[in-house]
């Protein structure tokens, strides 16, 4: 057993160095394995004629994926001029905020 704080700190430092070396070895092994896996996947993709679409790897940059439509919610409120609002999605429409400011309540505009 260590006899002083300095001895304990020395052992910790030694173990930290060993941990760092082991992590480096693990990363190197992972990179080697990764290269093999990538090569194996490339062969399989070529062998079976797979495409990115087959693997569902299509790019989704700032857009919804094909086939996923925005869902519409049924209107819960209607203005006297016929405008509707589903309630709770995004900001309140101007006609609602103006009516609320004038003292009316949401229940005045509910669709029954």
Secondary structure by P-SEA (a helix, b strand, c coil): ccccaaaaaaaaaaaaaaaaaaaaaaaaaaaaaaaaaaaaaaaaaaaacccccccccccccccccccccccccccccccccccccccccccccaaaaaaaaacccccccccc
